């Protein structure tokens, strides 16, 4: 049971409520409810003075010069929900929409700044705990003023309108309400804005995407480790001292993860052993071309530096997403301590957009790293194995010349890598003025978060194909000399995909491995 109070919500909390259906509750302490009630009273007293209050006794955006009477304030809030019902395209799945409801609840109860009624907070809790979740279209938000159009679908459901996910189906909200004995709650003064004028869709999508992206760091490091094993690399790039004198925390974490795998492998050389066993003496000669190179190619040797950037970007993104999760981000905001009402721009999703922009670039780099490591594994020129990882086949074998192995798999890896690269343009730079030039600089944060989520799914597919190739190479080398962790991964993958003796379609097996990578505890 998660207690939601506008503070201390984590990405893991969002994940648990979204994917594990964890129930939520509001705090029981009197101070929390006193603050909400005082904030609401302050707002209602304020608008009674006749001072125009943005979006409460005025119209919205560029139309804020149009002032209305206090008596029309509730109707205006219901109207903003209605005319924003223009979301289009694919719908967010139920889990993402659960995350949206949680994020909006947390922001709306923070410090009483949204000035909502307690009834509205309770309704959001009820939607989550009864699992009546709005069906939200993905298209229609520019990330300022927040996620207006997609969040209007939450506002409408509160009032018993539009569609919801309920008991495995999409049904009208009113039908689900009747089944659970819930009375719709008409939005009143300020509450339409409180629900809609915030960053909760982009923050929810970014939170769930971050959690999926986190384990890709370990999977990428494992692919580095097994590539080093397959190619009989050296341990030097992964020794702790190397990364410690570079200073970056992410690099240190990456190198440590790889080293903890390869240190137990019989196929990775300790550098001093390599010099003794693989390098011949000059024997008094002025020149000698050695059979073995004393250092590995960049896709192995620089992997901790590359994946270190990814890990550090994850760290920065986590901080920004968490801060946004626990922010008051609608407009206007009430501060009962100073007795002021602020017309402001906390709905601007710049930090979410930037976090997702940066993550997509870092993610593309580990996708590119995977593509290069797959070349080292599959080509056959660099690892002493067969071309395209076909079984060792004698020239007089009836199947000689009829095995192409992982040739097309490598092309698929490169194709996905190319598509992953196409997600790297900074979405924040696509800002264009809209809404009669009032929203003249917008964040585009929701689009950035959506693109990150899409890109992550592509990388899981790429890594799955790469992993199939790596496990084929492990079999060709002989699994007995590989690290214990590598053998664990090998055993799990072989439950889904057998050694490729004769060519076969691998599409369904690769998809099964991608799903496994998202869920296995090995990379948790």
Buried (B, 14 or more C-beta within 10 A) or exposed (E): EBBBBBEEBBBEBBBBBBBEEBEBEBBEEEEBBEBBBBBBEBBBEBBEEEEEBBBBBBBBBBEBEEEBEBEEBBEBBBBBBEEBBEBEEEBBBBBBBBBBBBBBBBBBBBBBBBBBBBEBBEBBBBBBBBBBBBBBBBBBBBBBBBBBBBBBBBBBBBBBBBBBBBEEEEBBBBBBBEEBEBEBBEBBBBBBBBBBBBBBBBBBBBBBBBBBBBBBBBBBBBBBBBBBBBBBBBBBBBBEEBBEEEEBEBBBBBBBBBBBBBBBBEBBBBBEEBEEEBBEEEEEEEEEEEEEEEEBBEBBBBBBBBBBBBBBBBEBBBEBBBEBBBBBBBBBBBBBEEEEBBEBBBBBBBBBBBBBBBBBBBBBBBBBBBBBBBBBBBBBEEBEBBBBBBBEBEEEEEEEEEBEBBBBBBEBBBBBBEBBBEBBEBBBEEBEEBBEEEBEEBBBBBBBBBBBBBBBEBBBBBBBBBBBBBBBBBBBBEBEBBBEBBBEBBEBBBEBBEEBEEBEEBEEBBBBBBBBBBEBEBBE
